[in-house]
Amino acid sequence: MSKSTDVTGPDAENPEWTDEMFARARRGTEAARRLGRPKSEKTKRSTTLRLDEDVIEFFKRDGKGWQTRLNNALREYVSEHR
């Protein structure tokens, strides 16, 4: 027969949280929101754009950063055609 364990008693590995523990957890959550890429001074706007497959593949062939390369190519076009 298996030994019964008391699940209602205190658990040393999972103690009840104190107010201080909750306060630290909230600060931790706020700090986690600050992680990641810093906010850019120039924000970008998300849009949906339909492009020909060969155009997408051209920019993707060099790997990560293809959207930035595409944006730079469009920016260059705009500056030449103002």
PDB file of N, CA, C and O in Angstrom:
ATOM      1  N   MET A   1       0.839  -1.179   0.000  1.00  0.00           N
ATOM      2  CA  MET A   1       0.000   0.000   0.000  1.00  0.00           C
ATOM      3  C   MET A   1       0.885   1.243   0.000  1.00  0.00           C
ATOM      4  O   MET A   1       1.914   1.263   0.676  1.00  0.00           O
ATOM      5  N   SER A   2       0.500   2.292  -0.754  1.00  0.00           N
ATOM      6  CA  SER A   2       1.322   3.489  -0.837  1.00  0.00           C
ATOM      7  C   SER A   2       1.095   4.388   0.364  1.00  0.00           C
ATOM      8  O   SER A   2       0.018   4.413   0.960  1.00  0.00           O
ATOM      9  N   LYS A   3       2.136   5.118   0.697  1.00  0.00           N
ATOM     10  CA  LYS A   3       2.081   6.023   1.829  1.00  0.00           C
ATOM     11  C   LYS A   3       1.319   7.290   1.445  1.00  0.00           C
ATOM     12  O   LYS A   3       1.580   7.872   0.391  1.00  0.00           O
ATOM     13  N   SER A   4       0.393   7.718   2.278  1.00  0.00           N
ATOM     14  CA  SER A   4      -0.406   8.915   2.015  1.00  0.00           C
ATOM     15  C   SER A   4       0.369  10.161   2.447  1.00  0.00           C
ATOM     16  O   SER A   4       1.065  10.154   3.463  1.00  0.00           O
ATOM     17  N   THR A   5       0.233  11.239   1.651  1.00  0.00           N
ATOM     18  CA  THR A   5       0.891  12.490   2.020  1.00  0.00           C
ATOM     19  C   THR A   5      -0.160  13.528   2.353  1.00  0.00           C
ATOM     20  O   THR A   5      -1.255  13.523   1.791  1.00  0.00           O
ATOM     21  N   ASP A   6       0.176  14.409   3.264  1.00  0.00           N
ATOM     22  CA  ASP A   6      -0.739  15.459   3.685  1.00  0.00           C
ATOM     23  C   ASP A   6      -0.585  16.652   2.744  1.00  0.00           C
ATOM     24  O   ASP A   6       0.410  17.373   2.813  1.00  0.00           O
ATOM     25  N   VAL A   7      -1.566  16.860   1.865  1.00  0.00           N
ATOM     26  CA  VAL A   7      -1.494  17.963   0.909  1.00  0.00           C
ATOM     27  C   VAL A   7      -2.048  19.260   1.486  1.00  0.00           C
ATOM     28  O   VAL A   7      -1.948  20.309   0.848  1.00  0.00           O
ATOM     29  N   THR A   8      -2.622  19.207   2.666  1.00  0.00           N
ATOM     30  CA  THR A   8      -3.186  20.417   3.260  1.00  0.00           C
ATOM     31  C   THR A   8      -2.194  21.142   4.159  1.00  0.00           C
ATOM     32  O   THR A   8      -2.418  22.304   4.497  1.00  0.00           O
ATOM     33  N   GLY A   9      -1.106  20.493   4.554  1.00  0.00           N
ATOM     34  CA  GLY A   9      -0.117  21.103   5.441  1.00  0.00           C
ATOM     35  C   GLY A   9       0.834  22.010   4.690  1.00  0.00           C
ATOM     36  O   GLY A   9       0.786  22.091   3.462  1.00  0.00           O
ATOM     37  N   PRO A  10       1.705  22.699   5.428  1.00  0.00           N
ATOM     38  CA  PRO A  10       2.664  23.610   4.794  1.00  0.00           C
ATOM     39  C   PRO A  10       3.615  22.867   3.868  1.00  0.00           C
ATOM     40  O   PRO A  10       3.978  21.718   4.120  1.00  0.00           O
ATOM     41  N   ASP A  11       4.003  23.525   2.818  1.00  0.00           N
ATOM     42  CA  ASP A  11       4.898  22.934   1.826  1.00  0.00           C
ATOM     43  C   ASP A  11       6.167  23.775   1.800  1.00  0.00           C
ATOM     44  O   ASP A  11       6.134  24.924   1.359  1.00  0.00           O
ATOM     45  N   ALA A  12       7.271  23.230   2.260  1.00  0.00           N
ATOM     46  CA  ALA A  12       8.523  23.972   2.367  1.00  0.00           C
ATOM     47  C   ALA A  12       9.029  24.449   1.003  1.00  0.00           C
ATOM     48  O   ALA A  12       9.659  25.503   0.915  1.00  0.00           O
ATOM     49  N   GLU A  13       8.767  23.703  -0.034  1.00  0.00           N
ATOM     50  CA  GLU A  13       9.232  24.084  -1.365  1.00  0.00           C
ATOM     51  C   GLU A  13       8.328  25.116  -2.029  1.00  0.00           C
ATOM     52  O   GLU A  13       8.744  25.794  -2.968  1.00  0.00           O
ATOM     53  N   ASN A  14       7.110  25.237  -1.552  1.00  0.00           N
ATOM     54  CA  ASN A  14       6.149  26.190  -2.114  1.00  0.00           C
ATOM     55  C   ASN A  14       5.454  26.941  -0.982  1.00  0.00           C
ATOM     56  O   ASN A  14       4.274  26.709  -0.720  1.00  0.00           O
ATOM     57  N   PRO A  15       6.178  27.845  -0.303  1.00  0.00           N
ATOM     58  CA  PRO A  15       5.571  28.547   0.828  1.00  0.00           C
ATOM     59  C   PRO A  15       4.496  29.526   0.368  1.00  0.00           C
ATOM     60  O   PRO A  15       4.443  29.919  -0.798  1.00  0.00           O
ATOM     61  N   GLU A  16       3.641  29.910   1.318  1.00  0.00           N
ATOM     62  CA  GLU A  16       2.652  30.941   1.006  1.00  0.00           C
ATOM     63  C   GLU A  16       3.380  32.237   0.712  1.00  0.00           C
ATOM     64  O   GLU A  16       4.396  32.538   1.337  1.00  0.00           O
ATOM     65  N   TRP A  17       2.867  33.003  -0.234  1.00  0.00           N
ATOM     66  CA  TRP A  17       3.515  34.256  -0.618  1.00  0.00           C
ATOM     67  C   TRP A  17       3.205  35.344   0.405  1.00  0.00           C
ATOM     68  O   TRP A  17       2.085  35.460   0.903  1.00  0.00           O
ATOM     69  N   THR A  18       4.239  36.141   0.702  1.00  0.00           N
ATOM     70  CA  THR A  18       4.065  37.293   1.570  1.00  0.00           C
ATOM     71  C   THR A  18       3.795  38.517   0.701  1.00  0.00           C
ATOM     72  O   THR A  18       3.942  38.472  -0.521  1.00  0.00           O
ATOM     73  N   ASP A  19       3.397  39.610   1.348  1.00  0.00           N
ATOM     74  CA  ASP A  19       3.185  40.862   0.615  1.00  0.00           C
ATOM     75  C   ASP A  19       4.471  41.296  -0.083  1.00  0.00           C
ATOM     76  O   ASP A  19       4.437  41.798  -1.207  1.00  0.00           O
ATOM     77  N   GLU A  20       5.607  41.099   0.592  1.00  0.00           N
ATOM     78  CA  GLU A  20       6.897  41.466  -0.007  1.00  0.00           C
ATOM     79  C   GLU A  20       7.161  40.648  -1.269  1.00  0.00           C
ATOM     80  O   GLU A  20       7.654  41.181  -2.263  1.00  0.00           O
ATOM     81  N   MET A  21       6.837  39.361  -1.233  1.00  0.00           N
ATOM     82  CA  MET A  21       7.038  38.508  -2.416  1.00  0.00           C
ATOM     83  C   MET A  21       6.181  39.006  -3.576  1.00  0.00           C
ATOM     84  O   MET A  21       6.646  39.046  -4.715  1.00  0.00           O
ATOM     85  N   PHE A  22       4.937  39.384  -3.299  1.00  0.00           N
ATOM     86  CA  PHE A  22       4.067  39.903  -4.353  1.00  0.00           C
ATOM     87  C   PHE A  22       4.606  41.218  -4.909  1.00  0.00           C
ATOM     88  O   PHE A  22       4.560  41.451  -6.117  1.00  0.00           O
ATOM     89  N   ALA A  23       5.119  42.081  -4.024  1.00  0.00           N
ATOM     90  CA  ALA A  23       5.666  43.372  -4.470  1.00  0.00           C
ATOM     91  C   ALA A  23       6.863  43.148  -5.382  1.00  0.00           C
ATOM     92  O   ALA A  23       6.991  43.815  -6.408  1.00  0.00           O
ATOM     93  N   ARG A  24       7.738  42.221  -5.023  1.00  0.00           N
ATOM     94  CA  ARG A  24       8.903  41.933  -5.856  1.00  0.00           C
ATOM     95  C   ARG A  24       8.475  41.335  -7.192  1.00  0.00           C
ATOM     96  O   ARG A  24       9.080  41.629  -8.223  1.00  0.00           O
ATOM     97  N   ALA A  25       7.459  40.514  -7.185  1.00  0.00           N
ATOM     98  CA  ALA A  25       6.985  39.894  -8.427  1.00  0.00           C
ATOM     99  C   ALA A  25       6.437  40.952  -9.374  1.00  0.00           C
ATOM    100  O   ALA A  25       6.658  40.860 -10.581  1.00  0.00           O
ATOM    101  N   ARG A  26       5.737  41.942  -8.868  1.00  0.00           N
ATOM    102  CA  ARG A  26       5.212  43.014  -9.714  1.00  0.00           C
ATOM    103  C   ARG A  26       6.360  43.804 -10.325  1.00  0.00           C
ATOM    104  O   ARG A  26       6.317  44.140 -11.509  1.00  0.00           O
ATOM    105  N   ARG A  27       7.387  44.107  -9.532  1.00  0.00           N
ATOM    106  CA  ARG A  27       8.547  44.820 -10.076  1.00  0.00           C
ATOM    107  C   ARG A  27       9.221  43.982 -11.143  1.00  0.00           C
ATOM    108  O   ARG A  27       9.680  44.511 -12.156  1.00  0.00           O
ATOM    109  N   GLY A  28       9.283  42.686 -10.925  1.00  0.00           N
ATOM    110  CA  GLY A  28       9.881  41.797 -11.916  1.00  0.00           C
ATOM    111  C   GLY A  28       9.112  41.822 -13.225  1.00  0.00           C
ATOM    112  O   GLY A  28       9.713  41.807 -14.299  1.00  0.00           O
ATOM    113  N   THR A  29       7.801  41.859 -13.147  1.00  0.00           N
ATOM    114  CA  THR A  29       6.967  41.906 -14.342  1.00  0.00           C
ATOM    115  C   THR A  29       7.195  43.205 -15.093  1.00  0.00           C
ATOM    116  O   THR A  29       7.286  43.211 -16.321  1.00  0.00           O
ATOM    117  N   GLU A  30       7.289  44.319 -14.349  1.00  0.00           N
ATOM    118  CA  GLU A  30       7.533  45.614 -14.995  1.00  0.00           C
ATOM    119  C   GLU A  30       8.893  45.614 -15.676  1.00  0.00           C
ATOM    120  O   GLU A  30       9.039  46.146 -16.777  1.00  0.00           O
ATOM    121  N   ALA A  31       9.880  45.026 -15.031  1.00  0.00           N
ATOM    122  CA  ALA A  31      11.222  44.954 -15.625  1.00  0.00           C
ATOM    123  C   ALA A  31      11.196  44.098 -16.878  1.00  0.00           C
ATOM    124  O   ALA A  31      11.889  44.404 -17.848  1.00  0.00           O
ATOM    125  N   ALA A  32      10.418  43.043 -16.875  1.00  0.00           N
ATOM    126  CA  ALA A  32      10.348  42.160 -18.045  1.00  0.00           C
ATOM    127  C   ALA A  32       9.767  42.895 -19.246  1.00  0.00           C
ATOM    128  O   ALA A  32      10.140  42.612 -20.384  1.00  0.00           O
ATOM    129  N   ARG A  33       8.873  43.822 -19.007  1.00  0.00           N
ATOM    130  CA  ARG A  33       8.295  44.585 -20.116  1.00  0.00           C
ATOM    131  C   ARG A  33       9.328  45.486 -20.779  1.00  0.00           C
ATOM    132  O   ARG A  33       9.164  45.859 -21.940  1.00  0.00           O
ATOM    133  N   ARG A  34      10.387  45.840 -20.059  1.00  0.00           N
ATOM    134  CA  ARG A  34      11.405  46.710 -20.616  1.00  0.00           C
ATOM    135  C   ARG A  34      12.442  45.943 -21.424  1.00  0.00           C
ATOM    136  O   ARG A  34      13.272  46.555 -22.097  1.00  0.00           O
ATOM    137  N   LEU A  35      12.412  44.620 -21.369  1.00  0.00           N
ATOM    138  CA  LEU A  35      13.372  43.822 -22.115  1.00  0.00           C
ATOM    139  C   LEU A  35      13.069  43.890 -23.600  1.00  0.00           C
ATOM    140  O   LEU A  35      11.967  44.258 -24.005  1.00  0.00           O
ATOM    141  N   GLY A  36      14.048  43.536 -24.400  1.00  0.00           N
ATOM    142  CA  GLY A  36      13.840  43.507 -25.837  1.00  0.00           C
ATOM    143  C   GLY A  36      14.480  44.691 -26.518  1.00  0.00           C
ATOM    144  O   GLY A  36      15.294  45.405 -25.931  1.00  0.00           O
ATOM    145  N   ARG A  37      14.111  44.884 -27.734  1.00  0.00           N
ATOM    146  CA  ARG A  37      14.685  45.948 -28.553  1.00  0.00           C
ATOM    147  C   ARG A  37      14.250  47.310 -28.027  1.00  0.00           C
ATOM    148  O   ARG A  37      13.073  47.516 -27.731  1.00  0.00           O
ATOM    149  N   PRO A  38      15.201  48.242 -27.908  1.00  0.00           N
ATOM    150  CA  PRO A  38      14.825  49.589 -27.449  1.00  0.00           C
ATOM    151  C   PRO A  38      13.916  50.277 -28.468  1.00  0.00           C
ATOM    152  O   PRO A  38      13.971  49.985 -29.663  1.00  0.00           O
ATOM    153  N   LYS A  39      13.092  51.185 -27.984  1.00  0.00           N
ATOM    154  CA  LYS A  39      12.205  51.937 -28.867  1.00  0.00           C
ATOM    155  C   LYS A  39      13.039  52.797 -29.803  1.00  0.00           C
ATOM    156  O   LYS A  39      13.975  53.471 -29.373  1.00  0.00           O
ATOM    157  N   SER A  40      12.698  52.770 -31.071  1.00  0.00           N
ATOM    158  CA  SER A  40      13.396  53.565 -32.065  1.00  0.00           C
ATOM    159  C   SER A  40      12.791  54.958 -32.129  1.00  0.00           C
ATOM    160  O   SER A  40      11.596  55.138 -31.895  1.00  0.00           O
ATOM    161  N   GLU A  41      13.623  55.939 -32.446  1.00  0.00           N
ATOM    162  CA  GLU A  41      13.098  57.294 -32.625  1.00  0.00           C
ATOM    163  C   GLU A  41      12.207  57.356 -33.852  1.00  0.00           C
ATOM    164  O   GLU A  41      11.214  58.084 -33.876  1.00  0.00           O
ATOM    165  N   LYS A  42      12.570  56.582 -34.878  1.00  0.00           N
ATOM    166  CA  LYS A  42      11.753  56.499 -36.087  1.00  0.00           C
ATOM    167  C   LYS A  42      10.916  55.232 -35.987  1.00  0.00           C
ATOM    168  O   LYS A  42      11.427  54.128 -36.175  1.00  0.00           O
ATOM    169  N   THR A  43       9.648  55.388 -35.696  1.00  0.00           N
ATOM    170  CA  THR A  43       8.788  54.214 -35.613  1.00  0.00           C
ATOM    171  C   THR A  43       8.327  53.825 -37.009  1.00  0.00           C
ATOM    172  O   THR A  43       8.301  54.643 -37.929  1.00  0.00           O
ATOM    173  N   LYS A  44       7.971  52.575 -37.141  1.00  0.00           N
ATOM    174  CA  LYS A  44       7.479  52.082 -38.431  1.00  0.00           C
ATOM    175  C   LYS A  44       6.022  51.693 -38.283  1.00  0.00           C
ATOM    176  O   LYS A  44       5.555  51.383 -37.187  1.00  0.00           O
ATOM    177  N   ARG A  45       5.327  51.713 -39.374  1.00  0.00           N
ATOM    178  CA  ARG A  45       3.914  51.365 -39.378  1.00  0.00           C
ATOM    179  C   ARG A  45       3.745  50.026 -40.066  1.00  0.00           C
ATOM    180  O   ARG A  45       4.291  49.796 -41.145  1.00  0.00           O
ATOM    181  N   SER A  46       2.995  49.155 -39.443  1.00  0.00           N
ATOM    182  CA  SER A  46       2.729  47.842 -40.017  1.00  0.00           C
ATOM    183  C   SER A  46       1.682  47.971 -41.119  1.00  0.00           C
ATOM    184  O   SER A  46       0.705  48.709 -40.989  1.00  0.00           O
ATOM    185  N   THR A  47       1.910  47.234 -42.210  1.00  0.00           N
ATOM    186  CA  THR A  47       0.966  47.251 -43.320  1.00  0.00           C
ATOM    187  C   THR A  47       1.004  45.892 -44.005  1.00  0.00           C
ATOM    188  O   THR A  47       1.927  45.105 -43.794  1.00  0.00           O
ATOM    189  N   THR A  48       0.023  45.633 -44.802  1.00  0.00           N
ATOM    190  CA  THR A  48       0.007  44.424 -45.622  1.00  0.00           C
ATOM    191  C   THR A  48       0.300  44.851 -47.048  1.00  0.00           C
ATOM    192  O   THR A  48      -0.299  45.793 -47.567  1.00  0.00           O
ATOM    193  N   LEU A  49       1.228  44.145 -47.672  1.00  0.00           N
ATOM    194  CA  LEU A  49       1.665  44.513 -49.006  1.00  0.00           C
ATOM    195  C   LEU A  49       1.788  43.246 -49.835  1.00  0.00           C
ATOM    196  O   LEU A  49       2.426  42.284 -49.407  1.00  0.00           O
ATOM    197  N   ARG A  50       1.189  43.235 -51.002  1.00  0.00           N
ATOM    198  CA  ARG A  50       1.282  42.073 -51.887  1.00  0.00           C
ATOM    199  C   ARG A  50       2.394  42.318 -52.898  1.00  0.00           C
ATOM    200  O   ARG A  50       2.347  43.271 -53.677  1.00  0.00           O
ATOM    201  N   LEU A  51       3.400  41.439 -52.873  1.00  0.00           N
ATOM    202  CA  LEU A  51       4.549  41.567 -53.765  1.00  0.00           C
ATOM    203  C   LEU A  51       4.690  40.296 -54.595  1.00  0.00           C
ATOM    204  O   LEU A  51       4.242  39.225 -54.188  1.00  0.00           O
ATOM    205  N   ASP A  52       5.308  40.423 -55.744  1.00  0.00           N
ATOM    206  CA  ASP A  52       5.582  39.243 -56.567  1.00  0.00           C
ATOM    207  C   ASP A  52       6.575  38.340 -55.836  1.00  0.00           C
ATOM    208  O   ASP A  52       7.462  38.808 -55.123  1.00  0.00           O
ATOM    209  N   GLU A  53       6.399  37.049 -56.033  1.00  0.00           N
ATOM    210  CA  GLU A  53       7.236  36.057 -55.355  1.00  0.00           C
ATOM    211  C   GLU A  53       8.723  36.270 -55.623  1.00  0.00           C
ATOM    212  O   GLU A  53       9.539  36.140 -54.711  1.00  0.00           O
ATOM    213  N   ASP A  54       9.083  36.598 -56.865  1.00  0.00           N
ATOM    214  CA  ASP A  54      10.506  36.778 -57.193  1.00  0.00           C
ATOM    215  C   ASP A  54      11.110  37.980 -56.472  1.00  0.00           C
ATOM    216  O   ASP A  54      12.299  37.970 -56.151  1.00  0.00           O
ATOM    217  N   VAL A  55      10.318  39.003 -56.215  1.00  0.00           N
ATOM    218  CA  VAL A  55      10.809  40.171 -55.481  1.00  0.00           C
ATOM    219  C   VAL A  55      11.091  39.777 -54.027  1.00  0.00           C
ATOM    220  O   VAL A  55      12.133  40.129 -53.475  1.00  0.00           O
ATOM    221  N   ILE A  56      10.171  39.057 -53.423  1.00  0.00           N
ATOM    222  CA  ILE A  56      10.358  38.599 -52.041  1.00  0.00           C
ATOM    223  C   ILE A  56      11.591  37.702 -51.943  1.00  0.00           C
ATOM    224  O   ILE A  56      12.420  37.877 -51.051  1.00  0.00           O
ATOM    225  N   GLU A  57      11.708  36.756 -52.848  1.00  0.00           N
ATOM    226  CA  GLU A  57      12.847  35.836 -52.830  1.00  0.00           C
ATOM    227  C   GLU A  57      14.165  36.568 -53.026  1.00  0.00           C
ATOM    228  O   GLU A  57      15.169  36.188 -52.423  1.00  0.00           O
ATOM    229  N   PHE A  58      14.188  37.602 -53.848  1.00  0.00           N
ATOM    230  CA  PHE A  58      15.397  38.397 -54.056  1.00  0.00           C
ATOM    231  C   PHE A  58      15.895  38.971 -52.729  1.00  0.00           C
ATOM    232  O   PHE A  58      17.083  38.881 -52.419  1.00  0.00           O
ATOM    233  N   PHE A  59      14.999  39.553 -51.954  1.00  0.00           N
ATOM    234  CA  PHE A  59      15.395  40.163 -50.691  1.00  0.00           C
ATOM    235  C   PHE A  59      15.636  39.129 -49.592  1.00  0.00           C
ATOM    236  O   PHE A  59      16.434  39.373 -48.687  1.00  0.00           O
ATOM    237  N   LYS A  60      14.970  37.992 -49.654  1.00  0.00           N
ATOM    238  CA  LYS A  60      15.143  36.954 -48.637  1.00  0.00           C
ATOM    239  C   LYS A  60      16.399  36.119 -48.847  1.00  0.00           C
ATOM    240  O   LYS A  60      16.844  35.448 -47.917  1.00  0.00           O
ATOM    241  N   ARG A  61      16.971  36.141 -50.019  1.00  0.00           N
ATOM    242  CA  ARG A  61      18.082  35.229 -50.323  1.00  0.00           C
ATOM    243  C   ARG A  61      19.307  35.451 -49.438  1.00  0.00           C
ATOM    244  O   ARG A  61      20.108  34.534 -49.256  1.00  0.00           O
ATOM    245  N   ASP A  62      19.462  36.650 -48.890  1.00  0.00           N
ATOM    246  CA  ASP A  62      20.595  36.924 -48.010  1.00  0.00           C
ATOM    247  C   ASP A  62      20.276  36.698 -46.536  1.00  0.00           C
ATOM    248  O   ASP A  62      21.088  37.019 -45.669  1.00  0.00           O
ATOM    249  N   GLY A  63      19.107  36.152 -46.253  1.00  0.00           N
ATOM    250  CA  GLY A  63      18.764  35.792 -44.871  1.00  0.00           C
ATOM    251  C   GLY A  63      18.047  36.883 -44.102  1.00  0.00           C
ATOM    252  O   GLY A  63      17.345  37.723 -44.665  1.00  0.00           O
ATOM    253  N   LYS A  64      18.251  36.839 -42.788  1.00  0.00           N
ATOM    254  CA  LYS A  64      17.564  37.773 -41.890  1.00  0.00           C
ATOM    255  C   LYS A  64      17.822  39.216 -42.305  1.00  0.00           C
ATOM    256  O   LYS A  64      18.870  39.551 -42.856  1.00  0.00           O
ATOM    257  N   GLY A  65      16.838  40.054 -42.023  1.00  0.00           N
ATOM    258  CA  GLY A  65      16.950  41.468 -42.347  1.00  0.00           C
ATOM    259  C   GLY A  65      16.382  41.823 -43.712  1.00  0.00           C
ATOM    260  O   GLY A  65      16.588  42.933 -44.202  1.00  0.00           O
ATOM    261  N   TRP A  66      15.672  40.891 -44.324  1.00  0.00           N
ATOM    262  CA  TRP A  66      15.179  41.143 -45.688  1.00  0.00           C
ATOM    263  C   TRP A  66      14.171  42.291 -45.723  1.00  0.00           C
ATOM    264  O   TRP A  66      14.119  43.036 -46.701  1.00  0.00           O
ATOM    265  N   GLN A  67      13.379  42.437 -44.676  1.00  0.00           N
ATOM    266  CA  GLN A  67      12.408  43.528 -44.671  1.00  0.00           C
ATOM    267  C   GLN A  67      13.118  44.882 -44.573  1.00  0.00           C
ATOM    268  O   GLN A  67      12.685  45.860 -45.183  1.00  0.00           O
ATOM    269  N   THR A  68      14.193  44.932 -43.816  1.00  0.00           N
ATOM    270  CA  THR A  68      14.982  46.162 -43.726  1.00  0.00           C
ATOM    271  C   THR A  68      15.613  46.481 -45.069  1.00  0.00           C
ATOM    272  O   THR A  68      15.618  47.638 -45.491  1.00  0.00           O
ATOM    273  N   ARG A  69      16.145  45.469 -45.748  1.00  0.00           N
ATOM    274  CA  ARG A  69      16.739  45.690 -47.075  1.00  0.00           C
ATOM    275  C   ARG A  69      15.686  46.178 -48.066  1.00  0.00           C
ATOM    276  O   ARG A  69      15.949  47.074 -48.867  1.00  0.00           O
ATOM    277  N   LEU A  70      14.513  45.594 -48.010  1.00  0.00           N
ATOM    278  CA  LEU A  70      13.426  46.026 -48.888  1.00  0.00           C
ATOM    279  C   LEU A  70      13.034  47.468 -48.574  1.00  0.00           C
ATOM    280  O   LEU A  70      12.823  48.265 -49.488  1.00  0.00           O
ATOM    281  N   ASN A  71      12.935  47.805 -47.296  1.00  0.00           N
ATOM    282  CA  ASN A  71      12.603  49.165 -46.894  1.00  0.00           C
ATOM    283  C   ASN A  71      13.666  50.146 -47.391  1.00  0.00           C
ATOM    284  O   ASN A  71      13.332  51.224 -47.884  1.00  0.00           O
ATOM    285  N   ASN A  72      14.936  49.780 -47.265  1.00  0.00           N
ATOM    286  CA  ASN A  72      16.022  50.653 -47.731  1.00  0.00           C
ATOM    287  C   ASN A  72      15.978  50.851 -49.240  1.00  0.00           C
ATOM    288  O   ASN A  72      16.234  51.951 -49.729  1.00  0.00           O
ATOM    289  N   ALA A  73      15.654  49.793 -49.981  1.00  0.00           N
ATOM    290  CA  ALA A  73      15.550  49.913 -51.444  1.00  0.00           C
ATOM    291  C   ALA A  73      14.402  50.846 -51.821  1.00  0.00           C
ATOM    292  O   ALA A  73      14.538  51.662 -52.732  1.00  0.00           O
ATOM    293  N   LEU A  74      13.291  50.729 -51.133  1.00  0.00           N
ATOM    294  CA  LEU A  74      12.151  51.617 -51.397  1.00  0.00           C
ATOM    295  C   LEU A  74      12.486  53.058 -51.012  1.00  0.00           C
ATOM    296  O   LEU A  74      12.108  53.994 -51.716  1.00  0.00           O
ATOM    297  N   ARG A  75      13.188  53.233 -49.907  1.00  0.00           N
ATOM    298  CA  ARG A  75      13.598  54.574 -49.475  1.00  0.00           C
ATOM    299  C   ARG A  75      14.520  55.219 -50.515  1.00  0.00           C
ATOM    300  O   ARG A  75      14.387  56.404 -50.821  1.00  0.00           O
ATOM    301  N   GLU A  76      15.456  54.427 -51.054  1.00  0.00           N
ATOM    302  CA  GLU A  76      16.357  54.932 -52.086  1.00  0.00           C
ATOM    303  C   GLU A  76      15.580  55.340 -53.345  1.00  0.00           C
ATOM    304  O   GLU A  76      15.859  56.375 -53.950  1.00  0.00           O
ATOM    305  N   TYR A  77      14.608  54.516 -53.726  1.00  0.00           N
ATOM    306  CA  TYR A  77      13.776  54.833 -54.881  1.00  0.00           C
ATOM    307  C   TYR A  77      13.040  56.151 -54.665  1.00  0.00           C
ATOM    308  O   TYR A  77      12.997  57.003 -55.552  1.00  0.00           O
ATOM    309  N   VAL A  78      12.462  56.307 -53.473  1.00  0.00           N
ATOM    310  CA  VAL A  78      11.709  57.525 -53.170  1.00  0.00           C
ATOM    311  C   VAL A  78      12.618  58.747 -53.237  1.00  0.00           C
ATOM    312  O   VAL A  78      12.235  59.773 -53.799  1.00  0.00           O
ATOM    313  N   SER A  79      13.829  58.644 -52.663  1.00  0.00           N
ATOM    314  CA  SER A  79      14.723  59.817 -52.660  1.00  0.00           C
ATOM    315  C   SER A  79      15.184  60.178 -54.069  1.00  0.00           C
ATOM    316  O   SER A  79      15.452  61.347 -54.346  1.00  0.00           O
ATOM    317  N   GLU A  80      15.279  59.209 -54.951  1.00  0.00           N
ATOM    318  CA  GLU A  80      15.695  59.480 -56.342  1.00  0.00           C
ATOM    319  C   GLU A  80      14.555  60.007 -57.198  1.00  0.00           C
ATOM    320  O   GLU A  80      14.797  60.580 -58.260  1.00  0.00           O
ATOM    321  N   HIS A  81      13.320  59.826 -56.757  1.00  0.00           N
ATOM    322  CA  HIS A  81      12.162  60.204 -57.581  1.00  0.00           C
ATOM    323  C   HIS A  81      11.315  61.308 -56.969  1.00  0.00           C
ATOM    324  O   HIS A  81      10.131  61.429 -57.283  1.00  0.00           O
ATOM    325  N   ARG A  82      11.897  62.092 -56.122  1.00  0.00           N
ATOM    326  CA  ARG A  82      11.148  63.224 -55.537  1.00  0.00           C
ATOM    327  C   ARG A  82      11.148  64.382 -56.466  1.00  0.00           C
ATOM    328  O   ARG A  82      10.572  65.424 -56.153  1.00  0.00           O
TER     329      ARG A  82
END
